[in-house]
């Protein structure tokens, strides 16, 4: 399974990415090995994710979310009740 995810950083910013192992990726972000952006903004909290059959589908959705404005991302997160 492939996932897109949004994590909320300690400074309140949002980071979107994709992975094929969600728990491991979030743990990597929190250990400082996930992404350069999140390394200095730990801890991060998983606030949203979607599942996809293929890597290509997940990457397309990730690109779509990254183009969204912050307000749209927060609305997406709010629909899941995880914020």
Number of C-alpha atoms within 10 A of each C-alpha: 12 19 22 24 23 24 23 20 22 14 12 10 12 20 16 16 20 22 18 17 11 18 10 12 18 20 16 15 23 20 14 16 13 16 14 10 13 24 17 14 17 16 18 23 18 18 19 21 18 13 16 15 11 12 16 11 14 23 18 13 19 19 14 10 19 16 11 11 9 13 9 12 17 16 11 16 17 13 10 11 9 11 15
